[in-house]
Amino acid sequence: MKIIVKALSEYGVKEIVGSKDNLRILKYFNEMGFDGSKLKDETAWCSAYANWVAKTSGYEYSSELTARSWLRVGTSTHNPKVGDIVVFWRESPKSWKGHVGFFIKATKNYVYVLGGNQRNMVCIKAYPKHRVLDYRQLAHIE
């Protein structure tokens, strides 16, 4: 549960509209080895957030800024638990684009995830189940 506690600790972090940037979001990039000073808080940051949470919680992580990079991390599961990774497709299942977040719960038609860059902030949001590419259990590496 350490990973979900860390993820929840960032709840409400949001982009700043305009020329200023939220330094907290840039920190996600910096701590993953990407130069936050060259990025904006409007840069797609769901994977940066997921990487920061996983890394600082002692779990394996993708080290990449693309959401689909998480398809190569952890172990696939059909029974996700709170804190597991959920990878979604965006635009089409064959596109390189996606979204990543931490599993909270599922209903008949929706998966609720805690993620970054959801409504331009860290929050819990529902996504249609048919957009799930995979659920991934991360190994604790600390």
N, C-alpha and C positions, 0 to 999 in steps of 0.2 A: 504493500500500500504506500510505501515511501514515494513512489513515482507520482501517484495521484495527489498526494499531499503537496508535493513540490509544484505540480501543474496547477492546482487550485490556489496556491500562494500568489500566482500571477493574475488571478481572475480580475478582469476589469482594465488591465493594461490596454491602452488604445492608441491608435494613430492620432497624430496632431494634424489637423487640416491646415494646408498652406505650406509655407517654406520651412517652418520649424519641424524638427523630428523628435519623436519620443526616444530619449536616450536609452530607455529600458529595452525597447525593440532593437535598437542598434547594438545593444550589448549581446543579444542572442546571436547576431551575426559575428561580432568580434570574438566571442568565446568559442565559436566554431571555426575560427581561423579565416573568416572573411572580413575584409576591411569595411566596417560599418560607416566610416567617414565617407566612403565612396558610394554608399547605398542610401536610400531614403526609407522612411518607415512605411512608405506606400509600396515598396518592393514586396513581392509575394513572400510572406514570412511564416507560413504555417509549418514548414519543415524546419526552419531555423529555430522556432519555438520548441517543436517536438524534440529536436536534437539537444537543445540546451537543457530541457527538462530531463531527458533520459541521461545525458552525460553527467549532469550535476547531481543526479540521484543514484549514480553508480550502475546504470544499465547500458547495454549495448545500444548503439545509435548509428545512423547512416552516414554522418559527416557530409551530407550533400543537401543542397537547397531545393531539390525537386521532391515533390511528395511521393512520387512512384519509386524513389530510391529505397523507401521503406519496405518495398516488396522483397528486398534482398536481405532484410535484417530480421532476426528472430525466427520463430517457428510458426508456421501457419496453424490456425485452429478454427474449428467449427463451433466451438463453445467459448466465445470471448468472455473475459472477466473484467471487472472495473480496472482501468489502467492499461489494458492491452491497446495496441495500436490498431487503428482502422484506416485503411487506404481506400479512397474513392476515385472514380474517374470523373473527369470534367470534359465537357464538350462531346466526347464519345469514348467508348471503352477502348478504342484503338489509338486515341490521342496520347501524346506524351504528358499531357496536363492532368493534374489530379489535386487531391486535397488529403491531408493527413491530420488525425487527431487522436485523442485518448478515449477509449470506449467508456461510456457511462451506463447506458442501458439500451435495450431494444424493445420495440413493440412489434405488432404484426407487420406494419409497413415502414417503420422508421428506426433509424439508429441515432441515438443521442451521443454526441461526442463533445468533449472539452478540447478546444483547440485554439490556436492563434490565427489571426487574420479571418475570423468569423465575424461578420458585421464590422470589420476593421478593428477588432479587439479580441482579447482572450475571453471566451465565454462558452457556454454550452448551447449547442444548436442541433436541431434534428435534420437528418438527411434521409432521402428515400433509400430504403434497403437495396433496391435494384441497382444502385450506383456503387455498392461495395465491391471492391476488387478482392480484398482479403482482410482477414483479422490476423494480427501477428502478436505472439507472446514474446516478450523480450527477456533475455537472460540477465540476471544480476551479475555484474562482473567485478564488483568490489569485494 
